[in-house]
Amino acid sequence: MEQLQQRYPFEVVHLPYPIDGLEPYISTKSLEIHYNRLYAGYVENLNKLLSEHPELQDLTLEQLISQACRLPQSVAIPLSRYAGGVYNHILYFYGMMPQSQTKPLQGQLKRDIYHFFGSFDHFRRNFSQAAQAVFGSGYTWLVHDKKELEIINMANQENPLLIGLFPVMCIDVWEHAYYLTNYNKRAEYIGDWWNLVNWNFIGSRYAHYASHNGTRR
């Protein structure tokens, strides 16, 4: 995905749908603030940090996140936050579409979801329960560790790449992602989000990963 292969200076990627395209599940105002202010703020802060570290400017988002742990804490902590914030938001925004299918109906992702979770309904239930259980701010992720698919929660803007996992899909459960639409009803937001999941994008990205990592069944 070319949006994740950017290098410094990073740019705000275009939404793959109109700003009102996720209505009624995510309101226009909610998406507008999330995209134009919060996500754009992470891009701005990442560029500001990298402007002071030319030795890091040739790295992609994935490389910045993966290598952050090798750097001094004074750089590693803000780098993982800002690079993670950019990466996570891109995957979140591109992982939605105005009119979703109800299930990943074909391909490697479908086969692996059924293999590791038994059924799509079981996967969806487990993923929703994990998202509801996030304490405070963070994301729920479907990840692959080169052996199996699993669901994990990560706080704030942490990204699975930090711990050597491939991020397949995510839901942002920071309060700002849903409060203007659902108020404090996170479970309602999670239920609505399933109506927006872009399985074509997620499945295509996963198939590319699987073909290069020996996970094909």
Sine and cosine of phi, psi and omega as CSV:
sin_phi,cos_phi,sin_psi,cos_psi,sin_omega,cos_omega
0.00,0.00,0.91,-0.42,-0.14,-0.99
-0.89,0.45,-0.46,0.89,-0.01,-1.00
-0.89,0.46,-0.47,0.88,0.00,-1.00
-1.00,-0.03,-0.04,1.00,0.00,-1.00
-0.97,-0.23,0.19,0.98,0.07,-1.00
-0.86,0.50,0.37,-0.93,0.15,-0.99
-0.77,-0.64,0.23,-0.97,-0.01,-1.00
-0.83,0.55,0.66,-0.75,-0.08,1.00
-0.98,0.18,0.72,-0.69,-0.03,-1.00
-0.97,0.25,0.50,-0.86,0.01,-1.00
-0.87,-0.50,0.46,-0.89,0.10,-0.99
-0.94,0.35,0.85,-0.53,-0.02,-1.00
-0.97,0.25,0.44,-0.90,0.03,-1.00
-0.97,0.25,0.64,-0.77,0.14,-0.99
-0.91,0.42,0.62,-0.79,0.01,-1.00
-0.99,0.11,0.30,0.95,0.02,-1.00
-0.38,-0.93,0.30,-0.95,0.03,-1.00
-0.89,0.46,0.36,-0.93,-0.05,-1.00
-0.89,0.46,-0.40,0.92,0.06,-1.00
-0.98,-0.18,0.21,0.98,-0.15,-0.99
-0.95,0.31,-0.26,0.97,-0.04,-1.00
-0.98,-0.19,0.07,1.00,0.12,-0.99
-0.87,0.49,0.54,-0.84,-0.01,1.00
-1.00,0.00,0.06,1.00,-0.14,-0.99
-0.97,0.24,-0.61,0.80,0.13,-0.99
-0.79,-0.61,0.85,-0.53,-0.12,-0.99
-0.94,0.35,0.41,-0.91,0.03,-1.00
-0.84,0.54,-0.71,0.70,-0.02,-1.00
-0.89,0.46,-0.67,0.75,0.01,-1.00
-0.89,0.46,-0.73,0.69,-0.01,-1.00
-0.93,0.37,-0.62,0.79,0.00,-1.00
-0.87,0.50,-0.72,0.69,0.02,-1.00
-0.93,0.37,-0.68,0.73,-0.03,-1.00
-0.88,0.48,-0.70,0.71,-0.08,-1.00
-0.99,0.16,-0.81,0.59,-0.14,-0.99
-0.97,0.24,-0.43,0.90,-0.05,-1.00
-0.94,-0.34,-0.82,0.57,-0.14,-0.99
-0.97,0.25,-0.81,0.59,0.05,-1.00
-0.88,0.48,-0.71,0.70,0.01,-1.00
-0.87,0.49,-0.52,0.85,0.06,-1.00
-0.91,0.42,-0.61,0.80,0.06,-1.00
-0.91,0.41,-0.64,0.77,0.05,-1.00
-0.88,0.48,-0.71,0.70,0.00,-1.00
-0.88,0.47,-0.70,0.71,-0.02,-1.00
-0.93,0.36,-0.58,0.82,0.04,-1.00
-0.91,0.42,-0.70,0.72,0.03,-1.00
-0.89,0.45,-0.63,0.77,0.01,-1.00
-0.89,0.45,-0.69,0.73,0.02,-1.00
-0.90,0.43,-0.72,0.70,-0.05,-1.00
-0.94,0.34,-0.41,0.91,0.04,-1.00
-0.89,0.46,-0.37,0.93,0.01,-1.00
-0.99,-0.11,-0.02,1.00,-0.04,-1.00
-0.69,-0.72,0.96,0.26,-0.04,-1.00
-0.86,0.51,-0.40,0.92,0.00,-1.00
-0.92,0.38,-0.24,0.97,-0.01,-1.00
-0.96,-0.27,-0.03,1.00,-0.19,-0.98
-0.96,0.27,-0.27,0.96,0.01,-1.00
-1.00,-0.02,0.02,1.00,-0.06,-1.00
-1.00,0.00,0.57,-0.82,0.10,-0.99
-0.97,0.23,0.14,-0.99,0.05,-1.00
-0.84,0.54,-0.71,0.70,-0.01,-1.00
-0.88,0.47,-0.66,0.75,0.01,-1.00
-0.93,0.38,-0.63,0.78,0.03,-1.00
-0.88,0.48,-0.70,0.71,-0.01,-1.00
-0.92,0.38,-0.72,0.69,-0.06,-1.00
-0.90,0.43,-0.54,0.84,-0.08,-1.00
-0.99,-0.10,-0.08,1.00,-0.06,-1.00
-0.85,0.53,-0.59,0.80,-0.08,-1.00
-0.92,0.39,-0.26,0.97,-0.01,-1.00
-1.00,0.01,-0.08,1.00,-0.08,-1.00
-0.99,-0.15,0.30,-0.96,0.09,-1.00
-0.84,0.53,0.54,-0.84,-0.08,-1.00
-0.84,0.54,-0.54,0.84,-0.02,-1.00
-0.88,0.47,-0.41,0.91,0.04,-1.00
-0.97,-0.24,-0.64,0.77,-0.11,-0.99
-0.88,0.48,-0.67,0.74,-0.08,-1.00
-0.92,0.40,-0.82,0.58,0.03,-1.00
-0.91,0.42,-0.55,0.84,0.00,-1.00
-0.90,0.44,-0.71,0.70,0.00,-1.00
-0.92,0.40,-0.55,0.83,0.02,-1.00
-0.93,0.37,-0.76,0.65,-0.10,-1.00
-0.97,0.25,-0.70,0.72,0.04,-1.00
-0.91,0.42,-0.65,0.76,0.07,-1.00
-0.89,0.46,-0.67,0.74,0.01,-1.00
-0.88,0.47,-0.61,0.79,0.04,-1.00
-0.94,0.34,-0.78,0.62,-0.04,-1.00
-0.86,0.50,-0.76,0.65,-0.08,-1.00
-0.87,0.49,-0.66,0.75,-0.01,-1.00
-0.93,0.37,-0.64,0.77,0.04,-1.00
-0.87,0.49,-0.72,0.69,-0.01,-1.00
-0.91,0.42,-0.61,0.79,0.03,-1.00
-0.91,0.41,-0.77,0.63,-0.03,-1.00
-0.90,0.43,-0.70,0.72,-0.02,-1.00
-0.96,0.27,-0.30,0.95,0.04,-1.00
-0.99,0.14,0.14,0.99,0.05,-1.00
-0.82,-0.57,0.35,-0.94,0.06,-1.00
-0.46,-0.89,0.37,-0.93,-0.07,-1.00
-0.88,0.48,-0.63,0.78,-0.02,-1.00
-0.78,-0.62,0.99,-0.17,-0.11,-0.99
-1.00,0.03,0.39,-0.92,0.28,-0.96
-0.98,0.22,0.30,-0.95,-0.02,-1.00
-1.00,0.09,-0.37,0.93,-0.03,-1.00
-0.59,-0.81,0.40,-0.92,0.16,-0.99
-0.97,0.26,1.00,-0.08,-0.28,-0.96
-0.99,0.16,-0.15,0.99,-0.06,-1.00
-0.47,-0.88,0.23,-0.97,0.17,-0.99
1.00,0.06,-0.11,-0.99,-0.08,-1.00
-0.88,0.47,-0.62,0.78,-0.02,-1.00
-0.90,0.44,-0.69,0.72,0.04,-1.00
-0.86,0.51,-0.73,0.68,-0.02,-1.00
-0.87,0.50,-0.67,0.74,-0.05,-1.00
-0.96,0.27,-0.58,0.82,0.07,-1.00
-0.88,0.48,-0.70,0.71,0.00,-1.00
-0.93,0.37,-0.58,0.81,-0.01,-1.00
-0.92,0.39,-0.72,0.70,-0.12,-0.99
-1.00,0.00,-0.37,0.93,-0.04,-1.00
-0.88,-0.47,-0.11,0.99,0.06,-1.00
1.00,0.01,-0.66,0.75,0.02,-1.00
-0.34,-0.94,0.31,-0.95,0.06,-1.00
-0.91,0.41,-0.64,0.77,-0.02,-1.00
-0.88,0.47,-0.62,0.79,0.03,-1.00
-0.92,0.39,-0.67,0.75,0.07,-1.00
-0.87,0.49,-0.76,0.66,-0.03,-1.00
-0.87,0.49,-0.68,0.74,0.01,-1.00
-0.89,0.45,-0.70,0.72,-0.01,-1.00
-0.92,0.40,-0.65,0.76,0.00,-1.00
-0.91,0.41,-0.69,0.72,0.00,-1.00
-0.90,0.44,-0.67,0.74,0.01,-1.00
-0.90,0.44,-0.64,0.77,0.03,-1.00
-0.90,0.43,-0.68,0.73,0.00,-1.00
-0.90,0.43,-0.65,0.76,0.04,-1.00
-0.90,0.43,-0.49,0.87,-0.09,-1.00
-1.00,0.09,-0.15,0.99,0.01,-1.00
-0.86,0.52,0.81,-0.59,0.01,-1.00
-1.00,-0.02,0.88,-0.48,-0.02,-1.00
0.99,0.16,-0.74,-0.67,-0.11,-0.99
-0.95,-0.31,0.55,-0.83,0.04,-1.00
0.30,-0.95,-0.30,-0.95,-0.03,-1.00
-0.71,-0.70,0.47,-0.88,0.24,-0.97
-0.96,-0.27,0.70,-0.72,-0.13,-0.99
-0.82,-0.57,0.59,-0.81,0.35,-0.94
-0.99,-0.14,0.83,-0.55,-0.09,-1.00
-0.76,-0.65,0.28,-0.96,0.10,-0.99
-0.79,-0.62,0.68,-0.73,-0.03,-1.00
-0.93,-0.37,0.41,0.91,-0.05,-1.00
0.97,0.25,0.02,1.00,0.09,-1.00
-0.81,-0.59,-0.65,0.76,-0.08,-1.00
-0.42,-0.91,0.30,-0.95,0.15,-0.99
-1.00,0.07,0.62,-0.78,0.11,-0.99
-0.51,-0.86,0.31,-0.95,0.01,-1.00
-0.96,-0.29,0.78,-0.63,0.01,-1.00
-0.69,-0.73,0.39,-0.92,0.15,-0.99
-0.95,-0.31,0.61,-0.79,0.08,-1.00
-0.71,-0.70,0.64,-0.77,-0.10,-0.99
-0.98,0.18,0.44,-0.90,0.15,-0.99
0.80,0.60,-0.84,-0.55,0.02,-1.00
-0.94,-0.35,0.43,0.90,0.07,-1.00
-0.91,0.42,0.50,-0.87,-0.09,-1.00
-0.80,-0.61,0.60,-0.80,-0.01,-1.00
-0.83,0.55,-0.43,0.90,0.04,-1.00
-0.86,0.51,-0.45,0.89,0.03,-1.00
-0.86,0.50,-0.50,0.87,-0.05,-1.00
-0.90,-0.45,0.41,0.91,0.14,-0.99
0.97,0.23,0.38,0.92,0.00,-1.00
-0.94,-0.33,0.50,-0.86,0.04,-1.00
-1.00,0.01,0.83,-0.55,0.01,-1.00
-0.99,0.17,0.91,-0.41,-0.04,-1.00
-1.00,0.06,-0.77,0.64,0.00,-1.00
-0.40,-0.92,0.32,-0.95,-0.03,-1.00
-0.48,-0.88,0.37,-0.93,0.21,-0.98
-0.83,-0.56,0.75,-0.67,0.04,-1.00
-0.99,0.13,0.88,-0.48,0.03,-1.00
-0.91,-0.41,0.36,0.93,0.26,-0.97
-0.87,0.50,0.57,-0.82,-0.05,-1.00
-0.86,0.51,-0.52,0.85,-0.04,-1.00
-0.92,0.40,-0.30,0.95,-0.02,-1.00
-0.95,0.31,-0.36,0.93,-0.13,-0.99
-0.65,-0.76,-0.17,0.99,-0.19,-0.98
-0.90,0.44,-0.65,0.76,-0.03,-1.00
-0.93,0.36,-0.35,0.94,0.01,-1.00
-0.99,-0.15,-0.72,0.69,-0.13,-0.99
-0.91,-0.40,0.08,1.00,-0.09,-1.00
0.84,0.55,-0.79,-0.61,-0.04,-1.00
-0.99,-0.11,0.26,0.96,-0.09,-1.00
-1.00,-0.03,0.98,0.20,-0.04,-1.00
-0.88,0.48,-0.64,0.77,-0.01,-1.00
-0.87,0.49,-0.60,0.80,0.04,-1.00
-0.91,0.41,-0.68,0.73,0.05,-1.00
-0.87,0.49,-0.70,0.72,0.00,-1.00
-0.88,0.47,-0.70,0.72,0.03,-1.00
-0.88,0.47,-0.66,0.75,0.04,-1.00
-0.91,0.42,-0.62,0.79,-0.06,-1.00
-0.86,0.51,-0.55,0.83,0.01,-1.00
-0.89,0.46,-0.37,0.93,0.05,-1.00
-0.98,0.22,-0.12,0.99,-0.08,-1.00
-0.91,-0.42,-0.14,0.99,-0.15,-0.99
-0.87,0.48,0.80,-0.61,-0.01,-1.00
-1.00,-0.01,1.00,0.08,-0.07,-1.00
-0.92,0.38,-0.46,0.89,0.04,-1.00
-0.90,0.44,-0.73,0.69,0.02,-1.00
-0.91,0.42,-0.75,0.66,-0.06,-1.00
-0.91,0.41,-0.69,0.73,-0.01,-1.00
-0.91,0.41,-0.65,0.76,0.01,-1.00
-0.91,0.42,-0.68,0.73,0.01,-1.00
-0.90,0.43,-0.65,0.76,0.00,-1.00
-0.92,0.38,-0.64,0.77,0.01,-1.00
-0.88,0.47,-0.63,0.77,0.04,-1.00
-0.90,0.44,-0.69,0.72,0.04,-1.00
-0.88,0.47,-0.73,0.68,-0.06,-1.00
-0.88,0.48,-0.62,0.78,-0.04,-1.00
-0.93,0.37,-0.34,0.94,-0.01,-1.00
-0.97,-0.23,-0.03,1.00,-0.07,-1.00
-0.76,-0.65,0.28,0.96,0.15,-0.99
0.92,0.39,0.51,0.86,-0.02,-1.00
-0.99,-0.17,0.06,1.00,-0.06,-1.00
-0.92,0.39,0.68,-0.73,-0.02,-1.00
-0.97,-0.25,0.00,0.00,0.00,0.00
